[in-house]
Each structure stands twice: as structure tokens, then as C-alpha cells.
């Protein structure tokens, strides 16, 4: 344990007066070290980020890499933050905040402040905050080490959290079913280009609560990277899942080739549409199974995810999109059979633009993977207008961390499954015609729910190449699902873009299914 003398004489801005802090700053426990008070506002943070963009980028260096390198994955599992040292553990906010220790995979520290009534005080690191689980490294770390991030707890006397910020500009929520999975980022820079992707990072945070009766917490963040700086305000609200309102201003140090707004990062290894990739006994493994889009033209689209052989980037042009998100629609435990990772509980994230976003595209990047460890799916909005050196862009949007989209169309059926197999008659493989593939798409909900079985529902199918035949629609016996089936005769090895929706007469019954098939 750190000695009281060493604690009081830690130097820098940590004055003895910080021990007497009380009230809204959350320092009722005198062991919480707070720095000197300084004025704070979001306007000041924006101006600071603007000024920072005029200076050359200087990457932060890890404080003690040789010591932090000893804290590997197994070691960091033993290090626990002491609950009685949490910010707001006695109020006034409903949600105490605990801090993450630096370790081998997160060596760059972030500065964290608490804000009350326009005044900010930095929270100083102390090894006394942590139980090191028998590791001796805590006694050797410097007193100004810092933290790697923070997590917002579900409430007082609870050891679970609902929101966490850690690493680069990543953050995530546990959603409705208290299960982490998909992540969001502050910004994406040059993703999936021939040049190396940049990962700007949140270097500094300011935390403010809204009082004991509020379900919300305000988080301000400074972004810094080789090409951009930024000022962010997040208003995170816990309720039906979590909602995070984002307001940000991005300043460019230099020209940005590909700017990704509201980027989401997920994992897709295999599912019912690509079982040939499965080397594991579990039926499906993915954090998300599709990209959902609600376009500015009011079209609802579902694009099942794939695990490609090479990096694939698809752009879906739009004007003032109403929303998009990476979702986990299949929430049946039987589909995964995993009682450890609980993929059926993973939340989706829906991005809802605030104001007009203008012209641009939702971009989907799919990266090959052979396991479930690496995130290989990225989705974001790329504005048509480029941001050049000295330029700036302001963005506003809302993130919903939920099991389903927040505004599903009541008048349309939705895609619930995609399967692919040998074309022709099931169970009868024709060696003379093995170039055919059969696509089976299940739809459910909307007008399909109460519709009796009939044979005049038409699948409206288009393909970028190849020939479509044997197309028809049936209601699956004993369910309220409807199934579209068709064969695709394939020639060549280039990707084939497919599109399908159901129609009865001149009435559209379902959202649009999009797919990119890789022969």
C-alpha cells in the first residue's frame, strides 16, 4: 500500500487541499486525489482542440513500458479497482465511475477530470485505488501513472457496468441484456485504404453527473491524432438499453482521404449463410449478423454480413440518411449454443443522425477472420464533402445500444434468416449443373404476420450478373414466416450483388435484402 507521506507529497498539482474536497466533486473519501480547480466548458474544449490542430502531432510515449509490459492479459485480470475509491461512490450521481489500470495492451494513459458547476479538477492516479491481487508491480509504478480508461457502474454496491471508454477512441455499452460486444469509435480515419489506417485517441476526459435522480452522465473528451483533433460531448443515458447523444467538432491537421463518421466495430466469423467457414462446433459465431439501413428515400435495407476471403468495402450512396446500424437480429440461444460468450445477448448499435448529413455513403468494411478474437467488421458514414487541412466539421447523432432497431417499420416484414446451398432440387445434386446456388431468405413481421398462405406473393429479385430462375415464395408451414427461394446460375469469379424484396400486386411487403455473393 502507498504510504500516507508519499501520498501527500506526490508533487505536481496534487495539493494537500485536495483532501478536503467535498460534495459534487465526489471526493467524500479523502483517498481520492483531486488536482487544483480550473474553469471548464465545452466551448473552451472546442477552442482548445482548434488550437491543437494548428500544432504538429506528437504521439504520447508510455510512462514505464518495461513495467507495464509485465502486466499481460492474465495479470490484468488480477487487478481490481477498489469500489470505495470510485468517483461518486457516495453520490451525488447514481452511477459510480471506476478506472481501468494501464497494462501491456493499453500503455498510453488518459487524463480524467471531474466537473461541477463549470469547474474541473483532475483525478490523480494512486496505487491505493487498486487491489493488485498479489502482484508486486503496484509498488514499483510512478505516482503520476494515470489510467487507461473508465467504466460507469450500474449503481452503487454493484460490480457490473453499462458503459466503458478504453483504448484509442473506442467505447461500448452492455445494452439491454448486460452483455458487451460491438464497439463504437469517436472517428475513423482512412479505414481500408492502401495506406495505413490511423487511430486517433481520446487523450483526456471530463465527467459530470446530472444529480441523484438523473439516469444520465455527461462525458467530454479531447481527441488527438496525426491527421485530426476533436472535441466531443457524450450524454449517456441508461434505461431501455443505453442511449448516447454525441456532439463533436473535428479539426483537420492535414487532408483526410476517408473520414468515417459514427464508426461501429463488430465481429462476424460465420453464420447460417456461410457455414463452410465453420471450424468450431458452435452453429454460429458473431457479434452482429447484419447491417441495417434506413435511407433518406425511406427505404429499409438489410445486408447480411459475410466473412470474405479478402478485404471487401461496399458503399451505399445516400442523402440525409435516417439511420444505420450493425445489429444482432438472431437472438435465439439455440442458434449459438454458447453459454460463455452469450452471442444471443449481444447488443446492436443504431446510429440516428441529428440534422441533415447531406450527401455521402454508408460504408461497410468486411475483413477476413479465422477466429472470434478479432473485430473484422466496420460500418460508418462517409460524407461526400472532403475535409482538408485547416478545415473542420461538426457532427451530431444519437447511438442506441439495444437488441433491435429503435424505429422498426411496422408496415414491412423484415429479413430474419439467409441461407445458401446447392441449386436445383434439394437433395438431388446435378453434376452437370453444379454452377447453380440456391438462396433462401426468410421474412417475418409487418403485413406478413396475419397473411394466410397464398401463391401470388412475388419475389422481386435483381442480380448484377448471372441468371435467376426457379424463384418463388411460400409461407413456412406452422409459422408466420415467409420464405423466398431462387437459384442463381454463376459464371466467373467476380462478386455478385443481389437484391430481393417481396411484393403483392403493387404493394411492397418487406424491407429490401441486399447481399454480395463471392463465388
C-alpha positions as CSV (number, residue, x, y, z in Angstrom):
1,X,0.0,0.0,0.0
2,X,1.1,3.5,-0.7
3,X,2.2,5.4,2.5
4,X,0.4,8.5,3.6
5,X,3.6,10.6,3.4
6,X,4.2,9.5,-0.2
7,X,0.6,10.2,-1.0
8,X,0.7,13.7,0.5
9,X,4.0,14.6,-1.1
10,X,3.3,13.2,-4.6
11,X,4.1,16.6,-6.1
12,X,2.8,18.4,-9.2
13,X,-0.7,19.8,-9.0
14,X,-1.8,17.5,-6.2
15,X,-2.0,19.8,-3.2
16,X,-2.9,18.9,0.3
17,X,-6.0,21.0,-0.1
18,X,-7.4,18.3,-2.5
19,X,-8.1,16.1,0.5
20,X,-10.7,18.4,1.8
21,X,-12.8,18.3,-1.4
22,X,-16.5,17.5,-0.9
23,X,-19.9,17.4,-2.5
24,X,-20.4,17.3,-6.2
25,X,-16.8,16.6,-7.0
26,X,-17.4,13.1,-5.4
27,X,-14.4,13.3,-3.1
28,X,-16.1,12.4,0.1
29,X,-13.5,9.6,0.5
30,X,-10.2,11.6,1.3
31,X,-8.2,8.9,-0.6
32,X,-9.5,10.3,-3.9
33,X,-6.8,12.7,-5.2
34,X,-8.1,15.8,-7.0
35,X,-6.0,18.5,-8.6
36,X,-6.4,22.2,-8.5
37,X,-9.8,23.6,-9.7
38,X,-9.8,25.0,-13.3
39,X,-12.6,26.6,-15.3
40,X,-14.2,24.2,-17.9
41,X,-16.7,24.5,-20.7
42,X,-17.4,22.7,-23.9
43,X,-16.7,25.9,-25.8
44,X,-13.3,26.0,-24.2
45,X,-12.7,22.4,-25.2
46,X,-13.6,23.2,-28.8
47,X,-11.3,26.2,-28.9
48,X,-8.5,24.1,-27.3
49,X,-8.9,21.4,-30.0
50,X,-8.9,24.0,-32.8
51,X,-5.6,25.5,-31.4
52,X,-4.1,22.0,-31.0
53,X,-4.8,21.2,-34.7
54,X,-2.5,24.1,-35.7
55,X,0.4,22.4,-34.0
56,X,2.3,19.3,-35.1
57,X,1.2,16.0,-33.8
58,X,3.3,14.5,-31.0
59,X,2.5,10.9,-30.1
60,X,2.4,10.1,-26.4
61,X,5.1,7.8,-25.0
62,X,4.2,5.1,-22.4
63,X,5.5,6.1,-19.0
64,X,7.1,2.9,-17.9
65,X,6.8,0.4,-20.8
66,X,9.1,-2.2,-19.2
67,X,6.9,-2.4,-16.0
68,X,3.6,-2.2,-17.9
69,X,4.8,-4.9,-20.2
70,X,4.7,-7.3,-17.3
71,X,1.0,-6.7,-16.8
72,X,-0.2,-9.1,-19.5
73,X,-3.7,-10.4,-20.1
74,X,-3.5,-12.9,-17.2
75,X,-2.0,-10.3,-14.8
76,X,-4.5,-7.6,-15.6
77,X,-7.3,-10.0,-14.7
78,X,-6.0,-10.0,-11.1
79,X,-6.0,-6.2,-10.8
80,X,-9.3,-4.9,-9.4
81,X,-10.3,-1.3,-8.8
82,X,-11.4,-0.8,-5.1
83,X,-15.1,0.2,-5.1
84,X,-14.8,2.6,-2.2
85,X,-12.4,4.7,-4.3
86,X,-14.8,5.1,-7.2
87,X,-15.9,8.6,-8.3
88,X,-19.4,9.3,-7.0
89,X,-19.4,6.1,-4.9
90,X,-21.4,8.0,-2.3
91,X,-23.1,10.4,-4.7
92,X,-24.4,12.7,-5.9
93,X,-24.7,10.8,-9.2
94,X,-26.4,7.4,-9.4
95,X,-23.6,5.7,-11.2
96,X,-20.1,5.4,-9.6
97,X,-17.2,5.5,-12.0
98,X,-14.2,3.1,-11.7
99,X,-11.0,3.4,-13.6
100,X,-9.0,1.0,-15.7
101,X,-5.4,0.3,-14.9
102,X,-2.7,0.6,-17.6
103,X,-1.3,-2.7,-18.9
104,X,0.6,-4.3,-21.7
105,X,-2.1,-3.7,-24.4
106,X,-3.1,-0.3,-23.1
107,X,0.1,1.6,-22.2
108,X,-1.0,5.2,-23.2
109,X,-2.5,6.9,-20.2
110,X,-5.5,9.3,-20.4
111,X,-6.2,12.2,-18.1
112,X,-9.6,12.2,-16.3
113,X,-11.3,15.1,-14.6
114,X,-14.5,15.6,-12.6
115,X,-16.6,18.7,-13.4
116,X,-19.1,20.5,-11.2
117,X,-20.6,24.0,-11.8
118,X,-18.2,24.8,-14.6
119,X,-15.1,23.9,-12.5
120,X,-12.9,20.9,-13.3
121,X,-10.4,19.0,-11.1
122,X,-8.1,16.3,-12.4
123,X,-8.3,12.9,-10.8
124,X,-4.9,11.7,-9.8
125,X,-3.7,8.1,-10.1
126,X,-2.8,6.2,-6.9
127,X,-1.9,2.5,-6.5
128,X,-4.1,2.6,-3.4
129,X,-7.1,2.6,-5.7
130,X,-6.3,-0.9,-6.9
131,X,-6.1,-4.4,-5.4
132,X,-3.2,-5.9,-7.3
133,X,-4.1,-9.5,-6.4
134,X,-0.7,-10.4,-5.1
135,X,1.3,-8.8,-7.9
136,X,4.3,-6.7,-6.7
137,X,4.2,-4.3,-9.8
138,X,1.9,-1.8,-8.0
139,X,4.7,-0.8,-5.6
140,X,7.0,0.0,-8.5
141,X,4.8,2.2,-10.6
142,X,5.2,6.0,-10.5
143,X,2.7,8.1,-8.7
144,X,1.6,10.1,-11.8
145,X,1.0,7.0,-13.9
146,X,-2.6,7.7,-15.0
147,X,-5.4,5.4,-16.2
148,X,-6.2,3.6,-19.4
149,X,-9.9,4.5,-19.3
150,X,-13.0,4.2,-17.1
151,X,-16.3,2.4,-16.7
152,X,-19.6,3.6,-15.4
153,X,-21.2,1.2,-13.0
154,X,-24.8,0.0,-12.9
155,X,-25.3,1.6,-9.5
156,X,-23.9,1.8,-6.0
157,X,-23.0,-1.5,-4.4
158,X,-22.9,-3.1,-7.9
159,X,-19.9,-4.6,-9.6
160,X,-21.3,-4.5,-13.2
161,X,-21.1,-1.6,-15.6
162,X,-23.1,-0.3,-18.5
163,X,-20.7,2.0,-20.3
164,X,-16.9,1.9,-20.8
165,X,-14.3,4.0,-22.6
166,X,-10.9,2.4,-23.2
167,X,-8.3,2.3,-26.0
168,X,-7.9,4.8,-28.9
169,X,-11.4,6.4,-29.3
170,X,-13.3,3.2,-28.5
171,X,-16.3,3.0,-26.2
172,X,-19.1,0.5,-25.7
173,X,-22.3,-0.4,-23.7
174,X,-23.6,-3.6,-22.4
175,X,-27.1,-2.8,-23.9
176,X,-30.4,-4.4,-22.7
177,X,-29.0,-7.8,-21.7
178,X,-25.9,-6.7,-19.8
179,X,-23.6,-8.3,-22.4
180,X,-20.7,-6.4,-24.1
181,X,-20.0,-7.0,-27.8
182,X,-19.9,-4.4,-30.5
183,X,-17.9,-1.1,-30.0
184,X,-18.3,2.4,-31.3
185,X,-15.5,4.9,-32.0
186,X,-15.1,8.6,-32.0
187,X,-13.9,8.8,-35.6
188,X,-12.4,6.5,-38.3
189,X,-9.5,7.8,-40.4
190,X,-8.5,6.1,-43.7
191,X,-10.1,2.8,-43.0
192,X,-9.5,0.0,-45.5
193,X,-7.2,2.1,-47.8
194,X,-3.9,1.1,-49.2
195,X,-2.3,3.5,-46.7
196,X,-2.2,2.6,-43.0
197,X,-5.3,3.4,-41.0
198,X,-5.0,6.0,-38.3
199,X,-6.4,5.5,-34.8
200,X,-6.8,8.9,-33.1
201,X,-7.3,8.6,-29.4
202,X,-9.2,10.2,-26.6
203,X,-6.4,11.7,-24.5
204,X,-8.4,13.5,-21.9
205,X,-11.9,13.2,-20.3
206,X,-14.1,15.4,-18.2
207,X,-17.0,13.7,-16.3
208,X,-20.1,15.4,-15.0
209,X,-23.3,13.9,-13.4
210,X,-26.8,15.4,-13.5
211,X,-27.7,14.7,-9.9
212,X,-29.1,11.8,-7.9
213,X,-32.4,11.5,-9.9
214,X,-31.0,11.6,-13.4
215,X,-30.3,8.5,-15.5
216,X,-27.7,10.4,-17.5
217,X,-24.0,11.2,-17.3
218,X,-22.1,13.8,-19.4
219,X,-18.7,12.9,-20.8
220,X,-16.4,15.3,-22.6
221,X,-13.4,14.1,-24.5
222,X,-10.4,15.6,-26.3
223,X,-9.4,13.7,-29.5
224,X,-5.9,13.8,-30.9
225,X,-4.2,12.1,-33.9
226,X,-1.8,12.6,-36.8
227,X,-4.5,14.0,-39.1
228,X,-7.2,15.4,-36.8
229,X,-8.1,16.8,-33.4
230,X,-11.6,16.9,-31.9
231,X,-13.8,18.0,-29.1
232,X,-16.6,15.6,-28.0
233,X,-19.6,15.7,-25.7
234,X,-21.4,12.5,-24.9
235,X,-24.7,12.5,-22.9
236,X,-25.1,8.8,-21.9
237,X,-28.5,7.7,-20.6
238,X,-29.2,4.3,-19.0
239,X,-32.7,3.0,-19.5
240,X,-34.0,0.7,-22.2
241,X,-30.5,-0.4,-23.1
242,X,-28.5,2.8,-23.4
243,X,-28.7,5.9,-25.5
244,X,-25.6,8.1,-26.1
245,X,-26.1,11.5,-27.7
246,X,-22.9,12.7,-29.5
247,X,-21.9,16.2,-30.4
248,X,-18.4,16.6,-31.9
249,X,-16.3,19.1,-33.8
250,X,-13.4,17.6,-35.8
251,X,-10.4,19.8,-36.9
252,X,-8.1,18.6,-39.7
253,X,-4.3,18.9,-39.3
254,X,-3.9,17.6,-42.9
255,X,-6.1,16.3,-45.7
256,X,-8.2,13.3,-44.8
257,X,-8.8,10.8,-47.7
258,X,-11.5,8.8,-46.0
259,X,-13.4,10.2,-42.9
260,X,-15.6,7.8,-41.1
261,X,-18.4,9.4,-39.0
262,X,-20.1,7.4,-36.2
263,X,-17.9,4.3,-36.8
264,X,-19.1,0.9,-35.4
265,X,-16.8,-2.1,-35.0
266,X,-18.0,-5.6,-34.7
267,X,-17.1,-9.3,-35.3
268,X,-18.6,-11.8,-37.8
269,X,-16.9,-15.2,-38.2
270,X,-19.7,-17.4,-39.6
271,X,-23.4,-17.8,-39.6
272,X,-26.2,-19.7,-41.3
273,X,-25.2,-18.1,-44.7
274,X,-21.6,-19.2,-44.7
275,X,-21.4,-22.5,-42.7
276,X,-18.4,-23.6,-44.9
277,X,-16.2,-21.2,-42.8
278,X,-17.1,-23.1,-39.6
279,X,-14.3,-24.9,-37.9
280,X,-15.9,-24.7,-34.5
281,X,-18.7,-26.9,-33.1
282,X,-21.0,-24.0,-32.4
283,X,-23.6,-23.3,-35.1
284,X,-22.9,-19.6,-35.4
285,X,-20.3,-17.1,-34.0
286,X,-20.8,-13.4,-34.5
287,X,-21.5,-10.2,-32.5
288,X,-23.6,-8.8,-35.3
289,X,-25.3,-10.6,-38.2
290,X,-26.2,-7.7,-40.5
291,X,-26.1,-4.0,-41.5
292,X,-29.5,-2.3,-41.3
293,X,-30.1,1.0,-43.1
294,X,-33.0,3.4,-43.3
295,X,-32.3,5.6,-46.3
296,X,-33.1,9.3,-46.9
297,X,-35.5,7.9,-49.6
298,X,-37.4,6.0,-46.9
299,X,-36.2,2.5,-48.0
300,X,-35.4,0.0,-45.3
301,X,-32.5,-2.3,-46.2
302,X,-30.9,-5.4,-44.5
303,X,-27.5,-6.5,-45.7
304,X,-26.4,-9.8,-44.0
305,X,-22.7,-9.8,-43.1
306,X,-20.1,-12.1,-44.7
307,X,-16.6,-13.2,-43.9
308,X,-14.8,-12.6,-47.2
309,X,-11.5,-14.1,-48.4
310,X,-10.1,-10.6,-49.0
311,X,-10.9,-7.2,-47.6
312,X,-14.2,-6.0,-49.1
313,X,-15.5,-2.4,-48.9
314,X,-19.0,-1.6,-50.1
315,X,-20.5,1.9,-50.3
316,X,-24.2,2.5,-50.1
317,X,-24.9,6.0,-51.5
318,X,-27.5,8.1,-49.7
319,X,-28.7,11.7,-49.0
320,X,-29.6,12.6,-45.4
321,X,-29.9,9.0,-44.1
322,X,-32.4,8.4,-41.4
323,X,-30.2,5.8,-39.7
324,X,-28.0,2.7,-39.9
325,X,-26.6,0.2,-37.6
326,X,-24.8,-3.2,-37.0
327,X,-27.4,-5.4,-35.4
328,X,-27.8,-8.9,-34.0
329,X,-31.2,-10.0,-35.2
330,X,-30.9,-13.6,-34.3
331,X,-31.3,-13.7,-30.6
332,X,-32.1,-17.4,-30.1
333,X,-29.7,-19.2,-27.9
334,X,-30.2,-22.4,-30.0
335,X,-28.5,-20.6,-32.9
336,X,-25.2,-20.2,-31.0
337,X,-25.2,-22.8,-28.1
338,X,-22.7,-20.6,-26.3
339,X,-23.3,-20.2,-22.5
340,X,-20.0,-18.3,-22.0
341,X,-19.8,-15.6,-24.7
342,X,-23.7,-15.4,-25.0
343,X,-23.8,-14.2,-28.6
344,X,-27.6,-14.2,-28.4
345,X,-27.4,-11.4,-25.9
346,X,-25.0,-9.1,-27.8
347,X,-26.5,-5.6,-28.4
348,X,-26.8,-3.9,-31.7
349,X,-26.0,-0.2,-32.2
350,X,-28.2,2.0,-34.3
351,X,-26.9,5.4,-35.5
352,X,-29.5,8.1,-35.8
353,X,-28.3,11.3,-37.5
354,X,-29.3,14.6,-35.9
355,X,-29.9,17.3,-38.5
356,X,-29.0,17.0,-42.2
357,X,-25.9,15.0,-43.0
358,X,-26.1,15.8,-46.7
359,X,-24.6,13.5,-49.4
360,X,-22.4,10.6,-48.7
361,X,-22.4,6.9,-48.2
362,X,-22.8,4.2,-45.5
363,X,-19.6,2.2,-45.9
364,X,-19.3,-1.4,-44.8
365,X,-15.8,-2.9,-44.5
366,X,-15.6,-6.7,-44.1
367,X,-12.2,-8.2,-43.2
368,X,-11.3,-11.9,-43.3
369,X,-11.0,-13.7,-40.0
370,X,-10.4,-17.3,-38.9
371,X,-11.5,-16.8,-35.3
372,X,-13.7,-14.8,-32.9
373,X,-11.0,-12.8,-31.2
374,X,-10.5,-10.1,-33.8
375,X,-13.1,-7.5,-34.8
376,X,-13.4,-7.7,-38.6
377,X,-16.5,-5.6,-39.4
378,X,-16.6,-1.8,-39.6
379,X,-19.5,0.5,-40.7
380,X,-19.6,4.3,-40.8
381,X,-20.9,7.3,-42.7
382,X,-18.5,8.9,-45.2
383,X,-19.6,12.4,-46.1
384,X,-19.1,13.3,-49.8
385,X,-17.5,16.6,-48.8
386,X,-13.9,16.1,-48.0
387,X,-12.2,17.7,-45.0
388,X,-8.9,19.3,-45.9
389,X,-6.0,20.7,-43.8
390,X,-7.3,23.6,-41.7
391,X,-10.9,22.6,-42.2
392,X,-13.5,21.5,-39.6
393,X,-16.7,19.5,-39.5
394,X,-19.4,19.4,-36.8
395,X,-21.5,16.3,-36.3
396,X,-24.5,15.4,-34.2
397,X,-26.0,11.9,-33.8
398,X,-27.6,9.5,-31.3
399,X,-26.5,5.9,-30.6
400,X,-29.0,3.3,-29.4
401,X,-27.5,0.2,-27.8
402,X,-30.4,-2.2,-28.0
403,X,-31.5,-5.6,-29.1
404,X,-33.4,-4.1,-32.0
405,X,-33.6,-1.0,-34.2
406,X,-35.4,1.8,-32.3
407,X,-37.8,2.5,-35.2
408,X,-38.6,-0.8,-37.0
409,X,-41.1,-0.3,-39.8
410,X,-44.5,-1.6,-38.7
411,X,-45.7,-1.9,-42.3
412,X,-42.9,-4.1,-43.6
413,X,-41.7,-7.6,-43.0
414,X,-38.0,-8.0,-42.1
415,X,-35.3,-10.4,-43.0
416,X,-34.7,-13.0,-40.2
417,X,-32.5,-15.6,-42.0
418,X,-30.3,-16.1,-45.1
419,X,-29.2,-19.5,-46.2
420,X,-27.2,-20.6,-49.3
421,X,-26.8,-24.1,-50.8
422,X,-26.6,-26.2,-53.9
423,X,-29.0,-25.1,-56.6
424,X,-31.7,-27.2,-58.2
425,X,-33.9,-29.7,-56.4
426,X,-33.0,-30.2,-52.7
427,X,-31.1,-33.4,-52.2
428,X,-30.5,-34.1,-55.9
429,X,-27.1,-32.8,-56.9
430,X,-26.8,-32.5,-60.7
431,X,-23.0,-32.8,-61.6
432,X,-23.8,-31.3,-65.0
433,X,-25.2,-28.1,-63.4
434,X,-23.2,-27.5,-60.3
435,X,-22.7,-23.8,-61.0
436,X,-26.1,-23.0,-59.6
437,X,-26.5,-21.8,-56.0
438,X,-29.8,-21.7,-54.1
439,X,-30.6,-18.6,-52.0
440,X,-33.2,-19.0,-49.2
441,X,-34.4,-15.8,-47.5
442,X,-36.9,-15.8,-44.6
443,X,-39.0,-12.7,-43.8
444,X,-41.2,-12.1,-40.8
445,X,-43.4,-9.4,-39.3
446,X,-45.5,-6.5,-40.7
447,X,-48.2,-7.4,-43.1
448,X,-46.9,-11.0,-43.4
449,X,-47.9,-11.9,-39.8
450,X,-51.7,-12.1,-40.5
451,X,-51.5,-13.1,-44.2
452,X,-52.9,-16.5,-45.0
453,X,-50.9,-18.8,-47.3
454,X,-51.2,-17.8,-50.9
455,X,-49.2,-18.2,-54.1
456,X,-49.3,-14.7,-55.7
457,X,-46.6,-13.1,-53.5
458,X,-43.7,-12.3,-55.8
459,X,-40.0,-12.2,-55.0
460,X,-38.6,-9.1,-56.7
461,X,-35.0,-10.1,-57.5
462,X,-32.2,-8.5,-59.3
463,X,-28.6,-9.6,-59.8
464,X,-25.5,-7.7,-61.0
465,X,-24.7,-10.7,-63.2
466,X,-25.7,-14.4,-63.6
467,X,-29.1,-15.8,-64.3
468,X,-32.0,-16.0,-61.8
469,X,-34.5,-18.9,-62.1
470,X,-36.8,-21.2,-60.0
471,X,-37.9,-18.2,-57.9
472,X,-41.0,-18.5,-55.7
473,X,-42.4,-17.6,-52.3
474,X,-44.1,-19.8,-49.7
475,X,-45.4,-19.4,-46.2
476,X,-43.4,-21.8,-43.9
477,X,-45.9,-24.4,-42.5
478,X,-46.7,-23.8,-38.9
479,X,-45.1,-20.4,-38.6
480,X,-45.8,-16.8,-39.6
481,X,-42.6,-16.7,-41.7
482,X,-42.5,-16.3,-45.4
483,X,-39.7,-17.7,-47.5
484,X,-38.3,-16.6,-50.8
485,X,-36.2,-19.1,-52.8
486,X,-34.3,-18.7,-56.1
487,X,-31.4,-20.2,-58.0
488,X,-28.5,-18.2,-59.3
489,X,-26.6,-19.6,-62.3
490,X,-23.0,-18.4,-61.8
491,X,-20.3,-17.7,-64.3
492,X,-16.9,-16.3,-63.4
493,X,-15.4,-15.5,-60.0
494,X,-16.2,-11.8,-59.5
495,X,-18.6,-10.8,-56.7
496,X,-22.3,-10.7,-57.5
497,X,-24.6,-8.2,-55.9
498,X,-28.1,-9.4,-55.2
499,X,-31.3,-7.6,-54.2
500,X,-34.7,-9.0,-53.2
501,X,-37.9,-8.0,-51.6
502,X,-41.5,-9.3,-51.5
503,X,-44.4,-7.7,-53.3
504,X,-48.1,-8.5,-53.6
505,X,-49.6,-6.7,-56.6
506,X,-48.3,-3.2,-56.4
507,X,-47.8,-3.3,-52.6
508,X,-44.3,-3.7,-51.1
509,X,-44.5,-6.2,-48.2
510,X,-40.9,-6.3,-46.9
511,X,-37.7,-4.4,-46.5
512,X,-35.0,-4.9,-49.1
513,X,-32.5,-7.7,-48.7
514,X,-29.1,-6.9,-50.2
515,X,-26.3,-9.5,-50.5
516,X,-22.8,-9.7,-52.0
517,X,-22.1,-13.3,-53.1
518,X,-18.5,-14.3,-53.6
519,X,-18.4,-17.3,-55.9
